[in-house]
Amino acid sequence: MKKIPFVKMAGAGNDFIIIEAGPGLDYADLTKKVCHRQIGIGADGVLVLDKSKSSDFRMRIINADGSEAEMCGNGARCMAAYIAQRHVSANRLFSMETLAGQILAEVNGTTVRVRLSDPKDYRAGIVLKVGGQVLHASYIHTGVPHAVVFVDGLSEVDVDSLGRLIRNHNAFKPRGANVNFVEQSRKDMVTVRTYERGVEGETLACGTGAVAGALVGYLHLNPKVKNVHDAFMRVLTKSGEILEITFDLQDGSRITDVWLKGSANVIATGEYYYQ
């Protein structure tokens, strides 16, 4: 039996177990056990803090099913808050290496901003035939792949059932996509519910999904805008927290300098007995 120190944190309803890298750990196996909500601690995933040769720190993201993710926006904010509490000054801008590239983080107490890697592969007008209906979707890669489907009556959508069908649709093979159901609240705000790969169900929030919904929502609402600096969108998550997204738009579709802002709170600390 191995005792592993951990911190449990949550950002906008996404909860994570944060550990520091250690020798001989099978992260996939550990994560499946730790994240189990009945016989483990319970979480959407495990975040591993490690050393990096290219950035100040390295963050590994292990989904609840043991698969490794390229990026996680809410997880990045939680990891940044953890680093600020234990490793660097909370006011310092620092970098983290991820599989999606280098991101930046800035911490002010429990409020954290992270700059994500630039989105790519935006596609609109994707026609999906699922569950006996025809849906129109967009696709954008915000560190991980996301499908975005605009709906009316978001509260009535069966996110788990419909999300599972879209997540595994041929249009998003081979790895599938996270699925975001989005409803326009007002000009600068959308409400988002997300089915997440790796968790294989709806979560209370998804940072990269919130970004995907915000970016696609802005492009839909502002088709004639070609260049803008510090565009702003807010996203209401299922947890009730509102996330803030700013970005630059160039040539009508090239998006850069994407920042995600929201809370990151410590829930518990302790030792997990891994065997």
C-alpha angles and dihedrals in degrees: 000000000000124000111221119190111224143176120209114212137174133206119189089335097312107120126203140180110226120204135164120244115269136179120269098011118146097213095189093053093040092051095051089054098041095047096051105115096211106037100019135046093275126236146143090248149328124263117205120202112211141162120273133203093202104036139030090262141001123229123198118194118207116187121222090259091056097256119129119240127210095222144355120190099199090041090053090054091050092048091048091053090048091051092048091052096047111020116023143018111287090232095054122107107227139173132237127197116224134168087258092056136267119329131188127225136198121187129200107174108294093344114091134183122197128186109219129207113274113278118246145182096040113183129173133191098041110165115215126188106201135148093001094304139092117237131185116221142175127214129214133163110223096170089308127034118274135186114205121203120182114215142173116231096027093179090063097053117113093226096179097051100037093037092055091053094049093042089060097037119133089241090070102040142165098032100013126223141260109254124225123191107202134192123188109238097178139325096292100029140064133182115226136194116185137203105204129210112230092028089053094208144057117301128199089249143349119205098203088041091054088051091049092050092046095049096046090044091053093048091050093049096043107039093152096051109100104168130026136152121217097003109187134214133166125211125204108210128203089256089063095247118127116224121202123220127189127181146153123248122205130183092356098288112033108101123193142161095037114183125188118199130190146108131306117189135182112237102176145339129210148108125294117211104223121192 
